[in-house]
């Protein structure tokens, strides 16, 4: 408690609130885009591949630029990169709310992913500088919980906004939250850099981004034009060539973006597998289930968001619970248990009758009605 009071008296809690707001808007933008895809398709048109890029463009640029953003934060300043990312994110969100076509919207979503990576890399690095010891642990636990809030209630909020104001309101909300985060950090966050930073590994960043871009493009286009189509084959072969170039560049670089020698250690490989598993058992469902609920089962955006709470609600409690359980159990044991539970949930989900989802949704509405009467 004393530590928490000290951090508050030093004016650091507004900084934590600002970074948490930034962390909140990222999952809101990601989940909201997935829920809004059917409504955007009705309004702006576009084939399935173009609609897929509404989500994939954001995730592709975000994932491919996150490591590079961390290097830029060390070199040019954590506060500068954080504020640059937030400003760009807010402006692009505003532009998205006026997007006239699917092509423009997809391009803006790609830019939004770059901005989100800059904001997250700069914000988390700044938090590590502002807080120390137990206060740092609590700060990052709260940050993880904030991500959980965004993931848990993002689909529901998106459905609510679409029902009342249309899909453009989702992106406008990102502008508002980004502006609030910017106001909290403008005068309170101190600048910090890594004095040993030597700059961005440009060759590594370009080949890594090229690998992900070509691979993602090939996989998205394959269902539409076929896996044997020259464009798909060329994209996948290009991705393999770019991956080989990335490995070659990183092994010869004095300060690589990714030190490939770390893959010699089994624990490091295990840690890298965890987010891959998370993507398969969680992020993919967060994209596919709204399309299934809305486009196939005929549910409204709000009903789809209500059902998705069952998928995302554990994110509210699990980060904090894990920070306490690690005192008695190793991180490996906790991670293994989590993956087993996730696998069981996926198996159970695979056996659910899609037609029963409307019944579940009506049950959810009934439960909310009972709670409200109390």
C-alpha positions, -999 to +999 in steps of 0.1 A: +000+000+000+028+024+008+044+018-025+011+025-043+007+057-023+043+067-033+036+061-069+005+082-067+022+111-050+049+111-076+022+117-103+028+084-120-007+070-118-020+093-146+008+078-168-003+043-159-039+053-167-028+067-201-009+036-211-039+015-199-062+036-221-039+029-250-039-008-242-077-006-240-082+009-274-061-017-292-083-048-284-114-026-289-102-017-324-093-053-332-124-069-318-146-041-331-133-044-366-142-081-366-177-076-353-183-047-378-171-066-409-206-079-419-221-044-415-192-028-435-197-054-462-233-044-465-225-007-466-194-006-488-195-039-506-164-059-514-155-096-519-147-119-489-109-114-494-112-077-492-134-079-461-108-103-445-082-075-448-103-053-424-089-074-396-058-090-412-043-056-424-044-044-388-029-076-373-003-079-400+012-045-396+009-046-359+026-079-355+053-073-381+063-039-367+062-045-329+099-055-326+110-026-348+089-002-328+107-014-296+141-006-312+128+029-323+116+036-288+151+028-274+167+051-300+144+081-303+127+080-269+099+060-253+076+090-247+081+103-282+072+070-298+042+065-275+028+099-282+035+096-319+017+063-320-013+076-301-016+107-323-014+086-354-039+061-341-064+087-332-061+105-366-064+072-385-094+062-364-111+094-373-103+089-410-117+053-408-150+066-396-153+085-429-138+057-452-156+058-485-146+023-498-132-010-487-098-003-503-094+029-484-106+013-452-081-016-456-052+008-462-062+029-431-064-003-410-029-012-420-017+022-410-036+019-377-017-013-370+017+005-373+004+032-350-008+007-325+026-011-324+043+023-318+020+032-290+022-002-273+060-005-276+066+030-264+040+028-236+052-005-221+088+006-222+079+039-205+060+020-178+091-001-171+110+031-166+085+048-144+078+019-120+101-003-101+099-035-080+065-046-068+049-014-082+061-024-117+046-059-112+012-043-102+014-019-131+019-046-157-008-068-141-032-039-144-021-034-180-029-071-187-063-068-170-070-037-192-063-058-223-087-083-209-114-057-204-110-045-240-111-081-253-140-091-231-163-061-237-149-049-271-173-071-291-203-062-269-195-025-271-190-028-309-224-044-312-240-017-291-224+011-311-233-005-344-269-010-333-273+027-323-250+046-346-236+023-373-202+007-378-184+041-382-189+049-345-166+020-336-136+038-351-147+072-338-146+058-303-109+050-309-102+087-316-119+097-284-100+073-262-067+081-279-072+118-273-078+111-236-047+090-234-027+118-251-039+144-226-028+123-196+007+118-209+015+151-226+030+167-195+035+138-170+055+111-188+093+117-188+114+109-218+139+080-216+162+062-241+186+034-243+221+050-245+235+019-262+209+018-289+225+018-324+194+022-346+169+001-364+178-032-381+162-021-414+171-052-434+157-074-407+126-054-403+119-053-441+125-090-446+104-100-416+075-078-427+079-091-463+077-127-450+045-121-430+029-100-458+034-125-486+024-154-465-008-137-452-017-125-487-013-160-502-033-177-474-062-151-477-064-153-515-061-191-517-098-199-508-110-175-535-087-184-564-072-218-554-040-230-538-025-238-572-031-204-586+002-187-597-005-157-574-009-179-544+021-201-552+042-171-560+032-154-527+041-185-506+074-191-524+082-154-520+074-157-483+098-187-480+125-167-498+120-137-476+122-159-445+155-173-457+167-138-463+156-127-428+176-156-413+206-147-433+204-110-424+199-117-387+228-141-384+252-115-400+239-084-382+260-070-353+228-060-334+199-081-350+163-073-344+159-109-333+188-128-319+183-162-336+208-179-312+181-177-285+163-205-303+189-229-291+173-227-256+142-249-252+126-225-227+128-196-252+112-218-279+085-228-255+077-191-247+075-183-284+051-212-289+027-198-263+015-168-283+012-190-314-011-214-294-030-184-281-036-172-316-050-205-327-072-210-297-083-174-291-075-147-316-087-168-346-121-174-328-124-137-320-123-131-358-143-160-371-171-163-345-186-129-352-187-137-389-203-170-380-228-156-356-238-126-378-234-138-413-245-175-409-266-177-378-283-144-385-277-128-351-274-091-345-241-075-338-251-069-302-261-106-298-228-117-313-209-095-289-229-109-260-220-144-269-183-135-273-182-124-236-180-162-228-148-163-249-132-132-235-144-128-200-116-149-184-091-123-196-105-100-169-093-123-141-066-146-154-037-120-157-041-110-120-047-146-109-016-158-127+005-130-111-005-144-077-003-182-085+033-178-098+043-175-062+035-212-057+036-227-092+062-222-119+053-203-150+057-234-171+032-253-151+007-225-152+012-222-190+007-259-195-025-260-175-038-230-195-031-247-228-048-279-216-079-260-205-079-241-238-077-274-257-106-288-237-127-257-245-120-259-282-130-296-282-162-287-264-169-258-288-164-280-318-193-302-305-218-273-301-247-271-324-245-238-343-283-236-343-283-236-305-265-202-304-297-183-308-311-201-278-279-192-258-283-156-269-319-155-257-308-170-224-282-143-221-309-116-227-331-132-201-303-133-175-295-096-181-333-089-176-333-108-143-302-089-131-316-056-141-349-062-122-329-069-091 
